[in-house]
């Protein structure tokens, strides 16, 4: 699936493209009235890349489509590749809704491990200040 957009000519030749590759495990997929319809599938993996172009051309869209076609369709391998990066990003973030200080001191990976959201998340400890009560 390819979605393209071209901004107003007043802004120059600026545009974007989004390319999605649909990988099925069983079943079928079809486009119907501009919508993707899947049925009888054990799983569906959507691999998507979106690019912005200052000098838009259809050739750039075709290059993007070829790049998406080269992405390995192995979900476990894709997740494993991103797990380290995403864990580091999430561990830098924090949110405080009040409540007990103990959960606020947990890293995101520790929370994921405790909830089972990310079964292979590493449990870590870190020092933190209690913050406002």
N, C-alpha and C positions, 0 to 999 in steps of 0.2 A: 504494500500500500504506500502510495506517495502523496503527500500533501505539500502543495507549494503556495507561496504567497509572494506578492510583489507589492511593495509600498507605492505610495503616490509618486508620480513622476517628478513632482516638486522636490522630492528628497534625493533624487538621483536614481541610480539603478540598484536600489537596495531591495533585497528579498530574502526569503528563507525557504528551507525544505525540511520536511520530516519524512523519514523513510522507516517503515515498519515491516519487518519480516515475520511471517506467521509460521511457526513450527508446530506441527500437530503430532500427537501420539494417538493414532487411531482416528476414526471419524472423518469428518469432512469440513471444509470451509468454503464459503462463497461470498461474493459481494452482492448485496441486494438493496436497491434504492439508496446507494451510498453508505451502507452499513455492512460491517463484517458479521456474517452469521456462521457460527460454528455449531456442529451437532455430533453427538455420539463420540465425543473425544474423551480419552482418559486424561489428557492434559493438553494445554495450549501454552506455548511460550511465545511472547511477543518481544522481539528484539528491535529497539527503536533508537534512532539517532536523529537529532535535530541540529541543523546548522544555519547560521546567519551569514549572508553574503553581501558585502559592500558593492561588489560588481556582479550581480546575479546573472547566471547563464544556465541554460538547460544542461550543458555539459557538466557543470558542477553537481547538479542533481544526479546525473548518471554516475558520476564518480562516487557520490555518497551512497547510492544504491549498491554499487559494487562493493564498497567497504562494509556495508551491512551484511551483504551476502557472505563475506569472509569471516564474520563473527562465529566462533564455534557455538553450536546449538546444544551444548552440554550445560544444563542449568547448574549442576553441582560444581563444575569447574569454574563457571562464571561467578558463583557465590564465593567460592574459596578464594578466587583472585581478589575480590573486593572486600572480603571479611576484615583483613588487617587494616586497610585504609578506612573503611567505614567505622570500625571500632575506635580507631584513634580520633576520628571526627566526633563521634557521639560522646566519647569520654571527655572531650573538652567542653561539652555543653552541660548546663545545669538549669534546673527549674525549681522554684520554691513555691509550693502552695500551702506552706505552713505545716503544722503537724509535728510529729516526732523528729528529733535531730538525727536519729540513727539512719533512716533511709536516705537522708540528704547527704550523708557521708559516703554512700555507696557509689561506685563508678557505674556508668551505664552498663558495662559488661557484667558487673555483679548483679544488677537488677535483672538483666536478660537471663542470666544463669539461674537466678532464683525463681523467675516466673516460667522458665522453660521456653521462652520466646525464641531464644537462640541457643539450642541445646549444647553447642560446643563453645559457648562464650567462656572466657576465662574469668574466674572469680578473683577479684583484686581488692585490696584495701588501700585506702588513702586517708591521710589526715585532713580534716577540714575544720573550719571554725563553725561554731553553732549558728552564726548569723543572727538576724533579728528574731526575737521570740514571738 
